Amino acid sequence: MKKTLFSNQLFAICFLFSFSFSTSFAQQNLSIEKLWQLGRVSDQQVSPDGKTIIFGVKNYDIKANKGTNIIYKCDINGGNKIAITNAEMNAFSARFTPDGKKISFLTVFGRNVALFEMNLDGKNETLVLNIPGGISGYKYSPKMNNIAFTADVKLDKEVKEIYPDLDKCNARIIDGLFYRHWDSWHDYAYSHLFIVPYSNGQINGDAIDIMKNEKFDCPLQPNGDDDEFNWNPAGTKLAYDSRKLTGTAEAISTNSDIYLYDLISKQTSNISSLNEGYDRNPQFSPDGNKILWLSMQGKGNESDLNRLVCMDLLNKDLLIKEITGKSNFDYPIENFQWSNDNKSIYFTAPYKGTKQLFEYNLIVKKGKDNITQISNTETDYGSFCAITNDKKTSFVIGKMSISLPTELFVIDLKTKTETQITFTNQDILNQTQMGKVEKRITKTTDGKDLLSWVIYPPNFDATKKYPTLLYCQGGPQSALTQFFSYRWNFQLMAANGYIVIAPNRRGMPGHGSEWNDAITGDYGGQCMKDYLSAIDDISNEPYVNKDKLGAVGASFGGYSVYWLAGNHNKRFKTFIAHCGMFNMESWYGTTEEMYFANNDNKGPYWSQTEHPNNFDASPHKFVKNWDSPMLVIHNEKDFRVPLGQGMEAFTAAQLKGVPSRFLYFPDENHWVTKPQNSVLWQRVFFDWLARSLK
């Protein structure tokens, strides 16, 4: 009897321990708060000897409502990882010096962003460059005798400077367009490129503004970076890009060019003047004989095919050769780098619903294809560093998927094998159950194959019925790939019990120029039919609840939601539009990048020759058909799609008697970047879906 009692007690204890152990380590669904606990890996750099990596990890504190970046160092295989800065420093743009003996970085010093150096172990931080107003980017010359850096230079006068007696006047006098851009009004200053002498950790001369008195920017605003200027290997020339236009001329043209500044002659030459579209991100070959850059041909099309072009600097005619284009690689190039031997160019590009890594061989045998695909997984590959050690080439590359935030991997060029070397979020991901992701192909109304990503809830049960969301991508010409988003997170939607279908509708890169360009001037046409084809196709599945469908999206995705709300024929039970275009005429008159508006609409709404279709397809013209609940989200500092668009939509819904809510952020732009604002965005988003679909 005692033995039996003891055995039962032991069994109970073991069971309780087993249950508590499995419960504490059981996987849970992704939550809003857990999403913001994930560290964000970026900006990997490889040491000159190819043996060491530095990279940044940004972590956010919801309560403090801010994020801090920490720089880490590890071996090329991921071993010996250590933090070489701390959260208080909030360092960024960390780079190995060309001799590999120091690590440089930017951080706030006083009121300015300043340049520092430190030892390879993170000790002995030393101030190198600190100027009033701060610097925004930098690059050491290969021989470490100069530093190129970018900084703002004030060249325009404010009203109080024109009229000193009106020093309390808060007004602007505007004589041309582009007086505001994305989320800020012009600040009377321009980002210029400087060169300053340097040796042994110290500045030893005056900085030279190589764009002196020019009212132009380098890098291009607002999101340009230090990829937009580069030294030649000898350190005697500096290549940079700039769009040397101002006012209305700048608002209607994408024409940026590549400029070469000669340190000896002090002269600047434009080497891409014949091209009228974007020319950006110049990069010298390792031998210094060639220069490569990204180029678009259309002078008003910011979403034209991004090609790689190359100029032979030894050729007196300075002819430009197209490396990639519609004839051999009809996909837009993103990141690129020369091989050490000058024989290859590596690059990434959107490709069939993903982003992949490729190699272009400058020397190839007759009959052989000079472009080969290096990576081949259903994931996204981003920025990378190509390195060659012992005649072996590999890549340190950022990789993400719908289920994986960015981590660093090493890919071997010869074997195509890859190895994960950072595990920043492994503990959180090990405790998080993700939904299944699969590719789905649907026939469109014109007989084409439409690729969609479908994300299912965790523990998906095909015998049940699920509410389903149609995700409408923005852009409109932006790739819908295997991205991991911190706002439009498909796994978070799935974790809340929704199936998500995300179609690569007409207008998205990665499927050829014809597919990408089909949306131009036809916002309410085939791309909307593609959306309806996708949602109708998946609605035929027995596990999709046809009575609980929603459509959600931002920017052009918001336009899509507004348009579908008036043309959905009772398909959807709810809509969510974030910063969407609602009234194409009022949007045209208040947005800022007019080259985008003119290109995509095929002209202004007052065109006398042919009235552009986009204005006839404006969502506001179909409000009479609105019959489903609508959540409108819009932000005060969004100048691309100004606040009035959301206000017009909400007003229409209210006056129509359509159940609706307006979520307004006074301190956000086209995106939502502040932690607490983002958490609120998600809470309102899912609360609205729960009330209108569940």
HELIX and SHEET records of a PDB file:
HELIX    1   1 LYS A    2  SER A   24  1                                  23    
HELIX    2   2 ILE A   32  LEU A   35  1                                   4    
HELIX    3   3 VAL A  159  ILE A  162  1                                   4    
HELIX    4   4 PRO A  164  LEU A  166  5                                   3    
HELIX    5   5 ASP A  226  GLU A  228  5                                   3    
HELIX    6   6 GLY A  247  ALA A  251  1                                   5    
HELIX    7   7 GLN A  426  ASN A  430  1                                   5    
HELIX    8   8 PHE A  490  ALA A  495  1                                   6    
HELIX    9   9 SER A  513  ASP A  517  1                                   5    
HELIX   10  10 GLN A  526  SER A  539  1                                  14    
HELIX   11  11 PHE A  556  ALA A  565  1                                  10    
HELIX   12  12 MET A  584  TYR A  588  1                                   5    
HELIX   13  13 MET A  594  ASN A  601  1                                   8    
HELIX   14  14 ASN A  613  ASP A  616  1                                   4    
HELIX   15  15 PRO A  619  ASN A  625  5                                   7    
HELIX   16  16 GLY A  644  LYS A  656  1                                  13    
HELIX   17  17 PRO A  675  LEU A  693  1                                  19    
SHEET    1   A 2 GLN A  28  ASN A  29  0                                        
SHEET    2   A 2 THR A 432  GLN A 433  1                                        
SHEET    1   B 4 ARG A  40  VAL A  46  0                                        
SHEET    2   B 4 THR A  52  ASP A  61 -1                                        
SHEET    3   B 4 LYS A  66  ASP A  75 -1                                        
SHEET    4   B 4 ILE A  82  ALA A  83 -1                                        
SHEET    1   C 4 PHE A  92  PHE A  96  0                                        
SHEET    2   C 4 ILE A 103  PHE A 109 -1                                        
SHEET    3   C 4 ASN A 112  MET A 118 -1                                        
SHEET    4   C 4 THR A 126  LEU A 129 -1                                        
SHEET    1   D 4 GLY A 137  TYR A 140  0                                        
SHEET    2   D 4 ASN A 146  LYS A 154 -1                                        
SHEET    3   D 4 ALA A 189  SER A 199 -1                                        
SHEET    4   D 4 GLN A 202  ILE A 203 -1                                        
SHEET    1   E 4 GLY A 137  TYR A 140  0                                        
SHEET    2   E 4 ASN A 146  LYS A 154 -1                                        
SHEET    3   E 4 ALA A 189  SER A 199 -1                                        
SHEET    4   E 4 ILE A 208  ASP A 209 -1                                        
SHEET    1   F 2 ARG A 180  HIS A 181  0                                        
SHEET    2   F 2 SER A 184  TRP A 185 -1                                        
SHEET    1   G 4 PHE A 229  TRP A 231  0                                        
SHEET    2   G 4 LYS A 237  SER A 242 -1                                        
SHEET    3   G 4 ASP A 257  ASP A 262 -1                                        
SHEET    4   G 4 THR A 268  ASN A 270 -1                                        
SHEET    1   H 4 ASP A 279  PHE A 284  0                                        
SHEET    2   H 4 LYS A 290  SER A 295 -1                                        
SHEET    3   H 4 ARG A 307  ASP A 312 -1                                        
SHEET    4   H 4 ILE A 320  GLU A 322 -1                                        
SHEET    1   I 4 PHE A 336  TRP A 338  0                                        
SHEET    2   I 4 SER A 344  TYR A 351 -1                                        
SHEET    3   I 4 THR A 354  ASN A 361 -1                                        
SHEET    4   I 4 ILE A 371  GLN A 373 -1                                        
SHEET    1   J 4 ASP A 380  ASN A 389  0                                        
SHEET    2   J 4 LYS A 392  SER A 401 -1                                        
SHEET    3   J 4 LEU A 404  ASP A 412 -1                                        
SHEET    4   J 4 GLU A 418  GLN A 420 -1                                        
SHEET    1   K 8 VAL A 437  LYS A 443  0                                        
SHEET    2   K 8 ASP A 449  ILE A 455 -1                                        
SHEET    3   K 8 ILE A 499  PRO A 503 -1                                        
SHEET    4   K 8 TYR A 466  CYS A 472  1                                        
SHEET    5   K 8 VAL A 544  ALA A 554  1                                        
SHEET    6   K 8 THR A 574  HIS A 578  1                                        
SHEET    7   K 8 MET A 630  ASN A 635  1                                        
SHEET    8   K 8 SER A 660  PHE A 665  1                                        
END                                                                             
